[in-house]
Amino acid sequence: MKYKRLIPLIVPLLIWISGQLFLRWSGLFYSVLALGALVIILSVKYLAGRERSDWPLLAIAPILFFLSFSCYIAIIIGNFWVQLLLILIAWFLFVYLKNLYYYFTRKESESLFENKLDNLLIVSGFLSVFAAATVLFSLPIFITWPVWATVLILAAIIWLLFIQFMPLKKIKPEQAKVLILISVLGLAELAWGLSLLPLKFHLLGLFLAISYYLALSVIRLYLRGALNRRVLKLPLILSAIAFVLLFLTARWF
């Protein structure tokens, strides 16, 4: 038990150091990604212990956050922003693993840390979709990269981000499998459409991230039994306003 308390400190530090290594030696990039993902998987499994068989779902958020922003670092310019994002990755891993540790060990406060983890999953999911989409939309500039590959990868990422909530909220996949499937297909089709627009890649990633958040809100409302026209009106209006403002202020290629 005492060694588990060190996981939230050691893992972010190792990930931050590995980030500095691939900045110094770019040839280590893919090795750092693989080893970093492995370290995160093992840390979540160790924190979960033998009694939790659903621990792989709880490893989705930190892995996707780490991979998406590590790849995002590879396409941006400016040492300040690169170091800031490396700190962001380490900070998220620290906060997530710390709350995960308390969630597993403090049964009397399980609901408190369950809600904290739930909020972290919402925020990290939005940011992961933004970073991953921005990277994938920009790949055709650097290499020969088909649109269908971008759509398939983003569909897989979004599906994983939808199902990652199940261990926390004790949700059975059958309760929302149709809605999740429709949402994934709809967002995949949106990603294909966005890839055809001559907009900045960051803006395209933001469009998809907002759409993911809207779809996630619909799914969560449905699972709570609170999905109705009145409740949906506000998020739909806010999303529409955000889309219009982004289009009006966007810089086109």
N, C-alpha and C positions, 0 to 999 in steps of 0.2 A: 504493500500500500504506500509506503513512504517514497518508493521510487516513482510511483505514478504521479506524485506531486511535481516531479521535476520535468515531466514530459512537456507541459505547456511552456516551459522556459527553454529547454534544450532544443526542441524541434524548430521553433522560429529562428533561433540563433543559427542552427545548422543551415536552414534554408537561406538565411541572409548571407552567410559566409559563402555558400555555394553560388549565390547570385553574383557576388564579387569575383568569384573564380571565373565564371563564364564571361564576365565583362573583361577580365584580363586575358583569358585564353578562349577565344570564340569557338574553337574546336571542341570544347567541352560542353557546348550548349545542350545537345541531345542527351549526353550522359547525365548532366545535372538535372534535366527534366525527369529522366527515368528514375534516378536515385532519389530525387526529391519526392516524387509520387510514391515510391516504395516506402520511404521513411514516414510519410503521412499515413499510408495504409497501415503500417505496423504500429504506429502510435495510437491510432483509433482502435485497432484490434486489442492492443494491450490495455487501453483504458476501459474498453467494454468488458473485458474478461471473458470467461467461458460461458457465462449464463446468458449472454445476449447474442443471438444468432442473426440479428438484423443490423449488426454493426457496419456491413458494407454500404448500406444506405446512408449511414451517418458519416461516411468518408467521402461522399460525393461532393459536398460543398467545398471542403478545403482543397481537394484535388483539383476540381475545376477552376477554383479561384487561383490556385498556384499556377496551373498550366496556362490558363487564358492570359493572365497578366504577365507571366514570363515571356510568352510569345508576343504580347503587346509591346513589351520592352524592346524586343528585337526590331520593331518597325518604327519606333519614335526616335527623335533626335533631341539631344540635350542631356548632359550628365545630371543636371538638377532633377529633371523629371524622372530619369531612370532611377536615381537613388531614392527619390520620393516614393516611387512605385514599389521598390524593393522593401522599403520600410512599411508600406501599406500591406504588402503580402505577409511580412513577419508579424505585424500588429494583428491582422485578422486571424492568423494561425494561433497566436497567443490567446486572444480573446475567445476564439471558438473552442480550442482545446481546454482552456481553463473552465469554461462553462460546461463542457462535456464531462470533464473530470468530476465537477460538483454534481452534475446530473446523475452520474453513475454511483457516486459514493454517499451523497446526502439524501437518503430516501425521504426524510421528513420534509425536505424542501424541493422535492422533485418537480412539482408543478411550477415553482418559481423559475427554475433553470430550464424547464421545458419551454416556457414562454420566452425566455431570453434566447435560447437556441432557435426558436421559431422565428423571432425577429431577425436574427443573424442570417438565417437561411433566406429570408425574403430579400434583404439588402444585398447579400453576396450573390444571389441568383441574378438580380438585376444587373449588377456590375459585371458578373461573369459573362452574361449574354452580350453586354455592350462590348467588352474586350474581345471576346471570341469572334463576334460578328465583324468587328472592325478589322481584325487580323485577316479573317477569311475573305472579306470583300476586297482587301488590298492585295492579296496574293497574286492575282493575274498581272500585276505590275512587275513583279519580281520573277515569276516562273510561269510556265504553261500550266494553268490550273482551271479545270472545267467547272462550270457553274453547278452541275449536278453534285459534285463532291462537296461544295460549300453547303448546298441545301441539305444533303444527307447528314453531314457532320453537325450542322446547327439543329436539325431535327432530333438527332440523338442526344445532344446536349440539353435541349429543352425538355425532352422526355425524362431524362435523369433528374433535372431540376424540379420537375413536377412530382415525381415519386419519392423524392428525398424526405418529404414531410411525414411519410407514413409511420415511421417508428415513434415520432413524437406525439402525434395526434391519434395514434392507434387506429389509423385509417386502413380499411381493406381496399385493395386495388379495384375490386369488383364494384365498389360504390360509385366510382367515377371514371371507370375505364373508357366508356364511350365518350364522355366529355373531354377526357385527357387526349384520347386519340384524335378527336375533331380539332382540339386546340393545337396539337402538334402538327397536324396536316395543314391547318390554316396558317400557322406561323411559318411553316416550311414554304408554302406557296407565297406568302408575303416576302420571305427572304429571297426567293427567286425573282419576284417583281422588283424588289429594292436593288438587286444586283444589276438591273438594266438601267437604273437611273444614273445620270451623270452628276452625282452629288459627292461631297467629301465623304470619305469612308467612316470617319468618326460620326458624322451625321446619320449615315445609314445604320451604323451600329446602335445609335441612340434610338432611332425609330423602332428597330426590332426589340430593343430592351423595354421600351415603353409598352409595346404591344404584348410582350411576354408578361409584364406586370399586370396588364389589364386582363389577360387570359387567366393568370393565376388568381386574381381577385374573383373572377367569375367562378372558378372551380372551388375556391375556399368558401364562397357564399353558398354554393350548391351543397357542399358537404355539411354545412351548418344548418341547412334547411331554410336559409334566409334569402334565397335568390328570387327577386321579384323586380318589376319594372321600376318601382320607386327607389330601391336601393341602388340599382344599376345606373340610374340617371346621372348622378354626380360623377363617378369615375369615367363614364362615357363622355360627358361634357368636358371634363378636365383633359382627357386624352385627346379629344378633338381639337381643343384650343391649343394644346402643346404641339400637335402635328401642324396646324395652320401656322403658328408662330415660327416653327422651325423651317417650314417651307418658305415663308415670306422673308426670313432673315438668312436663308442659306446662300452660300457662295457656290455657284455651279461651275463645273469644269469648263 
